[in-house]
Amino acid sequence: VLSTPTLLLPFLLLLARVYSTYGDDDDDLLTFKLSNGIHIPLVGMGVGNLQHELIPHVVSANLMPSQDIRLIDTAHNSHNEQILGQAVASFVAASRAQTRGGGGSSDKPPPLHVVTKVWYTHLGYERTKISVRESLDQLASKNTRQVYVHMLLHWPRCNDELEWMNCEEEENNLPQFVKDAGPPPHLDKQNAWKDSWRALEEMYNEHAAERHRSAGVEGKPIIASIGVSNFELDDMKALIEFAHVWPQIYQGNSWLIFHDPHLMTFLRAHDIFFQTYAVMFGIIQRRQDSPSAFHILSTVSRELTETIQSSNPDNIATQPIATEATIMLAYLVHSNIGIIPRAAATAHQHENSPSSIKAVIQHLTPDRIEKLERAIPALMKGEQLYTSVSFVNALEGAILIHWMHPDTNEEVVVSDLIHPGSVEVQQTHPGHIFVAYDAERKIRKEFVVGAGYGEEQQFRVEL
């Protein structure tokens, strides 16, 4: 009996082989080196659509050393950048007070990275500069924690075909000074974002000196990189063609990882870091569409939980979590894809934390990675996984293949006559049993499927 995996390696592992490995100048935090030399954390958290009243608590909890989140994702259109800046300042102030009281470290905290974005109403040269200045001002706070800002264009244009985009209405609701700064971008959808990129390039270059210092001006956010979000491949090609500074970051839906190989190939070829959102919705919530794939994820989760807990049985309560969500996030991070899951609940924050993800990565053996390579693409696509078994007739006469019902042991014919030298392929599940009979039912051969979901197994029917 021969068992071999058949799934081609998904594109994201190609990213891991081409991109630099994760590491950090200061510690072993999971980071990725951008094309401009800046190390950006691979694990962050999103607060873009989080209720404003929850942000201070969520930010404070995730900046604690136990969570050690060092990247936060938001957007100018979320109207929470000032709340975020104040939450960071409050956390730093509380940490300072603890230090003065003898309960904390006197070391300067590491930089905090914030990804924020220019909304499509502010596309155009002057409008984009207004948006960027407002974001920097609102994120500024008088504290000793340096903030590195990664400034992206949120969308290349307003699209009337998307139900939730209201181009005219949003334009009419803008403050007058924004309207006066430049023409409505929805009236020049092909070029407004290009003027925005020129503005981003200029402001990025203005911060060049601060980026190269060992420390910036206290409380002054520094533009660490520029990039785009939700751009189509044609827009990316146009951007690379005219840009003086290429984007260092592309932020996109997790759907793109497996459904748009052309865009992913383009990003890799131009050394553009891919950071993904909507991971949980795109994969975990599809479990009902692909229960066999989710079963693989659950099996790896159980295995890793036992492995992690057995490494320190006296402190099981404080061990990192290895849930299905953590496994999936760790797999993406292992492939050098940035993640920014949003979580308000403490339990979800813990399973999304760098410490939990790092603990899982340390135990991602080649065998487990191979299993995840089958499961995660299927979950993302909402496809059911099966085990493919083939029966080679090595007898001198024809045979019939029967499937044995796992509860009743009833043998059900599932093939036509298979002539000598021919092959029959069936899609089934691990552990299922098949029986081969010759035409006169004098020869009976029983086969148990030992391959896993997404794998192939070949049986040779012979005397």
N, C-alpha and C positions, 0 to 999 in steps of 0.2 A: 504494500500500500504506500503510495507516494502522496505527500501533502505539501503543497507549495502556495505561498501567498501570491495573488495576482494583481493587486491594486498598484497602479503606477504611483510613484511618490507625488504627493500634492505639491503645488507650486511653492507653498510657503517654506518647505524645507530647502528649496533651491535658494530662497532668500538667505537662509541661515548659512549656507555654504559660501555665498558670494559676499555677504556683508561681514563686517568685522565682528568678532565675538564680543559678548557683553563683558563689561568690566568697568572700573572707575579709577580715576586718579587718586581718590582719597580713601576708598574702602571697597568692600566687595559687594556693594549695592548693584543690583541688576541695572545696567545702563547700556546705551548704544551711542557710539561716536558718530555724530552727524558729519556731513561732508565739510563743514567749516571748522571741525575740531571740537565743538561743544559736546559734552557728554550729557545726554538726556535720559532720565529714568525711563525704563521700559514699562514700569508699573505705575499707574496714576489712578486718579479717581475723578469722576465727572460730577459737577454740581450745576451744569447748565440749566436743567429743568427742575432742580430741587427747590422745594418750597423755601422761600426766603427765611422764614423763621427757624428752619432747621439747619441752615448753613453754619452759624457759629458753633453749634454743638458738634456737627459732623466734622467740620474742619479741625476743631480742637482735638477731638478723639483720634483723628487719623494722623495728626502731626505728632502724637505721642510716640516715644521710642518703640513701644510695643507694636505699633502699626508701621511707623516710619515711612509714611507716604511723603514723597518729595516732588510730586507733580500733580497739579490740579487743572482740570479742563473746564472752561466756561466759554462764554461768548458775549460780545457787547450787547447783542439783542436780548440776552437773558436778564439784563438790568440788575446784575448782582455783583459786579466787579468791586464796587465800593464796600459792599457787605463782606466780600471775601477778603479784601485788603484789611478791613477793620478786624475781622476774625483772626487773621494771621498776627496782626499787631497785638491783639489781646492775648493770644497764646504766648507770644514772645515775652510780653510784659509779665505774665504769670510765671513763666519759666525763670525770668530774671529774679523775680521776688523769691522764688524757691531757692535759687542759687545764693542770694544774699542771706537766706535763712540757713544755709548750710546743707540744703537737701538736694542740690543739683550740681551739674558740672559747670565750670567756668569757661569751657571751650565755646568758641563762636559757633552758632548753628550753621549747618551746611546750607547752600543756596536752595531756595524753593523755586521750582519751575512752574510757570503758569502758561497754559495754552489758551489764547483767546482769539476772537475772530471779528472781522469787519463784515457787517450785515450788507445784503445786496442793495439796500436803500442808500448806502454810503459809498457805492462804487463811483469811480471818477477820482481824478487827482486830488482836488481840494477836499472833497467830501471824505475820502479815505484818511487824509491827514487829520481831519477833525476827529474822526472815529478813533484813530490810534492815540492821539493826544488825550482824548477823554479816557480811554482805557488805561493809559499809563498813569494819569492823574488819580483815577479812582483806585487803582491798585497800590498806589504809593502810600506808605505808612512809615511813621518815625520809629523804626526798630533796627536791630542789628542783623536781621536776616535778609540777605540779599535775594532779590526776586529777579529771576531770569524769565523774560516774556518771549514766548514763541507766537508771533503774530501771523495769522492766516486770513486769507480771503474766504469767507464762509461759503459762498456760492458764486459761480461766475456770472450769474444774472438772475433776475426775477423771471419766473416762468409761469405765464398765465394758465398753462395746461395743468399745473399742479393745483389741486383744489384749495390747499391751505395758503397759497401765495396770492396776495391781493395787491398787485403792483400799483394801480392807481390809488387805491384807498390808503396804502402805506405811504405813498408819496405825499398825498394830501395831508396826512397827519404829522409830517415832519415839522420840527421847529423852523421858523422862517430863515434863521441864519444858515441852516443846512441847505435849504432850497437855494438861497442866494449864493452858496459856495460853488455850485456847479449845476449843469443841466441834469434833468431826471435820467438816471441810468437805464431805466426800462425803455427809454426811447432810442437808446443806442446800445443794444444788447451785445453786439459783437466787439465793441471797442472800449466800453466803460471800464471793464475789469483790467484792460491793458494799461489804462491811465492809472488805475489803482496800484497795479504792480510797480509802476514807475515811482509812485509815492512811497510804497513800502521799501523799495530799493534805497531811495534817498534817506529815509529815516533809519533803516538798518545800517547804512554806512556812517550816519551821524553817531551811532553808538559803538563804532568800531574800537575806539580808544578804551571805553569802559569795559568792553568784552575782554580785552587783552590784559587788563589790570588784574592783580590777584584779588582785589576787592573793589567793589564799586562804591559810589557815594551812598552813605547810609540813607535807606528809605527810598532811594531812587531806582525804580525798575529799569532793567537794561534789556533792550531788544536783542535776544540771543540768536534768533533765527527767524526766517520768514517762510511762508509756505501757503498751501491752498487746501481747500476741502471741497469734496463733492464735484470736482472737475471731471469732465469726460475726457477720453483719450485725445480727441481732436483739439480740445482746448489746451491740454498739456503739451501737445506738439507745437501749437502756436506759441505758447509761453516760452518753451525752451528756445524757440527760434529767435525771439526778439529780446529775451531777458539778458541783462548784464550780470545779474546775480540769479543763479538758478535756485528754485525752491529747495529747501533742505528737508521739508516735511510735507507729506500728503496725508490728510486725515480723511478716512472713508469708512463706509459701512462694511461690516465684516462679510457681507454677502459678496463683495468684490474679490475676496481672497480666492474663492473657488469658481466664481462665475465670470470673471473678467480677466483671463490670463494675459490678454494683450496689454491691458493697462498695467498689470502687475509686472510684466516683463519690461515695459517702458520705464517704470519707476526704478526697477533694479538696474537697468542699463544706465540710468542717469544718477545713480547713487542718491536716490530720494527715499528717506525713511518713511515707512508706512505705519501709521498709527490708526487703530481701528476702534469704532464705537458700535453700539448695538450688538455686542457679542452674545449676551444672554438671550436676547430676543431671537437672534439669528440661529442659535444652536440649541440651547437648553430647552427653550419652549417648543421645539419641534420634536420632542421626544415621542409624542403620539404618532407622528408621521413615520418615524423610523425607530420602533422599539428595539429592534435587534442591535442597531448602532448604539443606542443609549445603554443597552445591556452591556456592551463592551466597555463603555465609559464607567459604568457602575462597578464592573468587575475589577478594572484597574484601580478605581477609587478604594474598594475594599482591600485589595492587595497592598496598596501604598499606605493606607491607614494602619494596617497591621505592622508593616515594616517600620513606619515612623514611630509608632507607639512602642514597639519592641526594642527600639534603640535606646529608650529611656523610660522604662516601665514605672519608675517611681514618680514621674511627673506627667502622667498622661493628660491631666486636666489642662496643662499649659502647652501641650504639644500643638504644632501647627495643624490646621485642618486640611484634609485631603478629600473634599467633596467632589462630585462630578464637575461642578463649576470651577473649582480650583484646578482640577486636572486639565480641563480644557484651556483655562487661562495660562497655565504653566506651559502647555504645549505650544501656544502661540508665542509666548515670551522666549521659550527655548529656540524658536525659529526667528528671533529678533524682530518680532512684530510688537509694536507698542499697544498697550491696552489701557482703557480709561473707563472701567465699569463704574456705574453709579449705584450707591447703596446707602440707604438711610438707617437700616437696621444694623445693630452691632454685630450680630452673627454673620451677616453677609460681608460687612467690612473686614471681619477677621479672615474669612475664606478668600477674600480678594487681596489680602495684604501681601507685601513683598516677602515677608518671612514665610508665610504659608506656601507661596508660589515657589520660592527658592528651595524649600524643603522637598517639594515634589520634584523639582527639576533634578535634584541630586540623586533621585532614585528612578529617573526615566531611563531604564535600560533599553538597548536596541529592540528587545522583544516587545516591550510595552509601547515604545514609539511606533513600532510596526502595527500594533493593534489600533493605536490612536489614528494612524494614517488611514485606516479603513473606516473608523467610526466617525470622525469629525467631519470629513467631506460629505458623508451620507447624511449626517444630522443637518448640516448646513443646507443641503439640497432637498431635505425632506424625503429622502429615498430610503426604502426598506432594503436591508442587507440580507443576502442569502448565502448559503454555502453551495458552491457549484461542484457536483460530483459527476464523473464520467465513468461509464462502464465499457470496457474494451472486450469484445467477444473473441476469445482465443480458442473457442471450441470449434469442432468441425461442423456442427449444426447450428441452427438459429436458436436464439434464447428470448425470453420475455423477462422484463424487470417488474417486480412488485414492490410496493411500499407497504411497510408494516405499521398499522395504526398503533401509536404508543400506548393507548389505553386498552384497546380491545384485542390487540395482536392480529386483527384481521389483515389479510394480505390483499392489497388492491393493485391491479395491473395498471402500470403508469407508462408503458411503452408499447410501441408496435413491435413486430418481430425484428430482432436485431440479427442480421446475417453475419456469418464468420468474417472477422476482420473489421467489422463496422463498430462505431462508437455511439453510445447514447448518453446525452447530457441531461441531468436533472438539477433543478434548483430546490434546495431543501434546508434543513436546520441541523446544527450540531447534535449528535447523539441519536439521530434518526436511523432506522434500520431498513435496509433494502434486501430483497431476496431475488436471486436469479434462478430461473428454471430453464431447462432445455425444453424443446417442443413436446417431448413425451413425458415430461415431469419425472424423469428418472434421475436427473442430476439437480441438486439443490445447493446453492451457495448463498450464504448469508454475509452481509457486509454492514458494519457499524460506521457511521460517519464520525470521523475523529477531527476533521478540520473545523476551524472556527468560522464565524461570519466574515464574509468577504474573501474567503480563501477557496482554493480548489483542491479537490482530492480525486485521485484516479484509482479505480478498481479494475483488476484484470480477472475476467471470468475464465477459469481454466480448471482442468482436472487436478 
